[in-house]
Amino acid sequence: MRQIMKTYKLLICLLFISISALAQAPDTMTNPHSMMNIQKYEVMWKKSLWFRVNLQTKSNYGFFAKNHEITQVIIDAVKNDKIVPFASDTLETRISKQEFLSRLIIPQTISDTDYDDDDAAWGDLDGNKAANDSGQKPGDEYSADRLWAIELKVDRIFDKRRSKMYSDLVAVNLIIPASENPKGIDIVLGSFSFRELNEMVFHLQGEDGKLIDDPSAIWYNSYNPAQHRNLGDAFALELYDGRLIKFENPQDNSIIMMYGNNKRSLYQSQEAVYKLMEYEALLWEY
């Protein structure tokens, strides 16, 4: 009888150890930066898409309101140690706060060449040009209104269990536009996990542990100023207007690299969006 009791106690101890180990094991079945938490075995189809968002266009004014620019909100969050940026939108390697701030300094190299903004490759349909006459000089930090472009990495995922297509915003890239720096090329200032932005920047931790809206992180509702939205909610509702500049491909090429820096790239960008819409419309219930 004693032997049976010892064996029973041993089994109980092993069971508790196993449960404890499972509880501490990292979750490898989902993307840690995903807002959807869709299990990998439930993903029937997925494609990563990159959208360039020009914050100076009328449809994106809500993200770029005076003193509430999303770029300023994120930069302040880095300065206040609320969030740590990544080197790229793969979200694998972090960069230090010091390196991020050094990238924020306007380069000392001075050039008299006027560079067109990257949207010129799309025929400049928005009719907007970035103004270089800002009064800032090399050595100053870029002001938020000069950082008028961001890139969004979105995973389109078909969840076979729910039989539904989801748009999962994974990463946000802050961009120094080509027309705003002497090198004449877009420069990635830093990449951020959208999930971290939503939980650490766009919202604040309440006393009860729940997330509450940060009053400074707003999407400005120009039609009804009484109904502004939190930036996290605005992204979740897809209130931004962006152009598809890249989709997942074996060579990791952008659309411009594949089709040239001309209006054909704009056509192919729109065609790719239409094909994705058609693919989703024709999907049967799984």
C-alpha positions as a printed Julia matrix, in Angstrom:
286×3 Matrix{Float64}:
   0.0    0.0     0.0
   2.83   2.36    0.89
   4.47   1.7    -2.49
   1.23   2.51   -4.26
   0.92   5.82   -2.37
   4.51   6.78   -3.26
   3.87   6.0    -6.91
   0.66   8.04   -6.8
   2.43  11.06   -5.25
   5.22  10.79   -7.82
   2.71  10.82  -10.67
   0.97  13.88   -9.16
   4.34  15.7    -8.9
   5.21  14.85  -12.51
   1.8   16.08  -13.63
   2.26  19.45  -11.89
   5.78  19.8   -13.35
   4.45  19.1   -16.84
   1.64  21.64  -16.47
   4.08  24.25  -15.15
   6.46  23.66  -18.07
   3.65  24.03  -20.58
   2.52  27.26  -18.94
   6.01  28.74  -19.19
   6.72  27.56  -22.74
   6.66  30.37  -25.33
   3.79  30.45  -27.8
   5.31  29.37  -31.11
   2.0   28.57  -32.8
   1.13  32.2   -33.57
   2.95  35.28  -34.84
   3.9   37.21  -31.65
   3.35  40.5   -33.5
  -0.06  39.54  -34.89
  -3.21  41.24  -33.64
  -5.33  38.27  -34.71
  -3.57  35.44  -32.85
  -4.51  32.98  -35.59
  -2.89  29.61  -35.01
  -0.45  28.65  -37.77
  -2.24  25.36  -38.44
  -5.45  27.34  -39.09
  -3.87  29.43  -41.87
  -4.92  28.09  -45.28
  -3.46  31.0   -47.28
  -1.33  34.07  -46.46
   0.35  36.86  -48.4
   2.27  39.85  -47.04
   1.53  43.23  -48.6
   3.27  46.59  -48.21
   1.36  49.87  -48.55
   2.84  53.36  -48.78
   0.69  55.95  -47.01
   1.15  59.61  -47.96
   0.01  61.48  -44.85
  -0.27  64.75  -46.8
  -3.21  63.55  -48.85
  -6.69  64.67  -47.79
  -7.86  61.13  -47.06
  -5.02  60.7   -44.54
  -5.27  64.09  -42.79
  -6.74  62.37  -39.74
  -3.38  60.7   -39.04
  -1.44  63.94  -39.56
  -3.38  66.6   -37.68
  -1.4   69.55  -36.33
   0.24  68.61  -32.99
  -1.22  65.11  -33.29
   0.92  63.73  -36.13
   1.3   59.97  -35.85
   5.0   60.4   -36.62
   5.39  62.73  -33.63
   3.44  60.37  -31.37
   5.78  57.48  -32.24
   8.98  59.56  -32.0
   7.94  60.86  -28.56
   7.22  57.28  -27.47
  10.77  56.24  -28.39
  12.24  59.27  -26.59
  10.18  58.46  -23.48
  11.27  54.78  -23.54
   7.75  53.51  -24.12
   8.81  51.44  -27.14
  11.98  50.18  -28.82
  12.16  50.28  -32.64
  13.28  47.48  -34.96
  15.84  47.67  -37.76
  13.36  46.43  -40.38
   9.8   45.22  -40.72
  10.89  41.6   -40.24
  10.72  42.62  -36.55
  13.67  40.46  -35.61
  16.45  42.89  -34.59
  16.02  45.91  -32.33
  17.95  49.15  -32.67
  18.94  51.32  -29.74
  17.26  54.58  -28.82
  20.54  56.39  -29.57
  20.74  54.94  -33.08
  17.14  55.87  -33.8
  17.7   59.45  -32.64
  20.89  59.69  -34.73
  18.87  58.74  -37.82
  16.45  61.52  -36.93
  19.17  64.17  -37.42
  19.12  65.98  -40.77
  22.33  64.95  -42.65
  25.15  67.47  -42.97
  25.51  66.74  -46.69
  24.0   69.63  -48.63
  22.84  69.38  -52.22
  21.2   71.91  -54.52
  19.46  69.13  -56.45
  15.7   69.08  -56.21
  14.43  65.54  -55.74
  10.92  64.47  -56.59
   9.07  62.55  -53.96
   8.6   58.82  -54.41
   4.95  59.29  -55.37
   6.16  60.69  -58.71
   6.72  57.1   -59.75
   2.96  56.66  -59.54
   2.16  59.63  -61.74
   1.78  62.04  -58.8
  -1.95  61.36  -58.72
  -2.32  63.02  -55.34
  -1.02  66.31  -56.66
   1.12  66.84  -53.59
   4.82  67.63  -53.33
   6.8   67.71  -50.12
   8.05  71.19  -49.33
  11.74  71.41  -48.49
  11.47  75.07  -47.43
  10.95  74.25  -43.76
  13.52  76.55  -42.2
  15.38  73.58  -40.75
  19.08  73.09  -41.32
  21.51  70.14  -41.21
  22.11  69.02  -37.64
  18.51  69.68  -36.55
  16.06  66.89  -35.89
  13.48  66.29  -38.59
  10.21  67.87  -37.55
   7.18  65.58  -37.61
   5.53  67.43  -40.51
   8.51  66.57  -42.76
   8.08  62.84  -42.07
   4.91  62.62  -44.13
   5.26  59.03  -45.36
   4.83  55.7   -43.59
   4.77  52.14  -44.87
   2.47  49.45  -43.54
   3.15  45.72  -43.7
  -0.16  43.86  -43.77
  -0.65  40.08  -43.78
  -3.71  38.92  -45.68
  -4.7   35.66  -44.02
  -7.47  33.2   -44.8
  -8.46  31.43  -41.6
  -9.78  28.01  -42.61
 -11.48  27.42  -39.25
 -13.51  30.64  -39.41
 -13.66  30.55  -43.22
 -12.82  34.25  -43.35
 -10.13  36.53  -44.79
  -8.38  38.87  -42.35
  -6.15  41.93  -42.81
  -3.54  41.72  -40.06
  -1.46  44.9   -39.72
   1.93  43.66  -38.52
   4.48  46.47  -38.88
   4.7   50.24  -39.36
   7.79  51.81  -40.98
   8.6   55.48  -40.4
  10.1   56.87  -43.62
  12.25  59.9   -44.32
  10.95  60.7   -47.83
  13.37  61.1   -50.75
  12.47  64.78  -51.17
  13.28  65.5   -47.53
  16.91  64.36  -47.48
  19.97  65.2   -49.63
  20.54  61.58  -50.67
  17.37  61.63  -52.74
  16.17  58.2   -51.59
  13.65  56.99  -49.04
  15.31  56.11  -45.73
  13.71  53.89  -43.08
  13.89  55.76  -39.8
  12.68  52.76  -37.82
  10.23  49.87  -37.89
   7.64  49.15  -35.21
   5.42  46.25  -34.28
   1.84  47.47  -34.62
   0.82  45.29  -31.7
   3.41  47.02  -29.5
   2.31  50.43  -30.76
  -1.3   49.62  -29.97
  -0.59  48.31  -26.47
   2.26  50.61  -25.38
   1.8   53.88  -27.3
  -1.73  54.36  -28.62
  -3.19  53.13  -25.32
  -2.27  53.55  -21.64
  -2.38  51.02  -18.84
  -5.24  51.81  -16.45
  -5.17  51.22  -12.7
  -7.24  48.07  -13.2
  -4.75  46.76  -15.76
  -7.03  47.44  -18.72
  -5.95  49.48  -21.74
  -7.44  52.95  -22.11
  -7.1   55.41  -24.99
  -4.19  57.84  -24.9
  -5.78  61.29  -25.46
  -2.77  62.47  -27.49
  -2.85  59.5   -29.9
  -5.91  60.46  -31.91
  -7.13  60.11  -35.45
  -8.64  63.54  -36.11
 -12.22  63.37  -37.33
 -12.53  66.47  -39.52
 -16.22  65.8   -40.22
 -17.17  65.53  -36.55
 -14.52  66.79  -34.1
 -16.62  65.43  -31.22
 -15.92  61.91  -32.45
 -12.16  61.57  -32.81
 -10.81  58.02  -32.82
  -7.82  56.41  -31.18
  -5.01  55.74  -33.67
  -5.13  52.02  -32.93
  -8.85  51.93  -33.69
  -8.35  53.99  -36.86
  -5.87  51.44  -38.19
  -8.13  48.55  -37.19
 -10.96  50.21  -39.15
  -8.57  50.71  -42.11
  -9.25  54.45  -42.29
  -5.93  54.99  -44.05
  -5.51  55.24  -47.82
  -2.33  53.63  -49.14
  -0.89  52.41  -52.41
   0.33  48.86  -52.75
   4.08  49.12  -53.4
   5.12  45.52  -52.81
   3.68  42.05  -52.39
   5.39  38.92  -51.17
   7.5   37.39  -53.97
  10.57  35.1   -54.26
  12.95  37.94  -55.26
  11.58  40.3   -52.59
  11.25  43.01  -55.27
   9.0   46.02  -55.06
   6.47  46.7   -57.82
   8.69  49.49  -59.19
  11.66  47.1   -59.37
   9.55  44.62  -61.3
   7.8   47.0   -63.72
   9.88  50.19  -63.8
   9.54  53.67  -62.41
   6.57  54.74  -64.53
   2.79  54.62  -64.72
   2.88  50.93  -65.55
   3.83  50.36  -61.9
   0.68  52.18  -60.81
  -1.41  50.0   -63.13
   0.22  46.8   -61.84
  -0.29  47.95  -58.25
  -4.0   48.47  -58.83
  -4.22  45.19  -60.78
  -2.67  43.28  -57.87
  -5.25  44.76  -55.46
  -8.12  43.81  -57.8
  -6.79  40.26  -58.12
  -6.68  39.91  -54.35
 -10.26  41.16  -54.11
 -11.31  38.69  -56.81
  -9.48  35.84  -55.07
 -11.3   36.58  -51.82
 -14.68  36.9   -53.55
 -14.33  33.53  -55.25
 -13.2   31.63  -52.15
 -15.71  29.02  -51.14
 -16.52  28.19  -47.55
 -13.79  25.93  -46.27
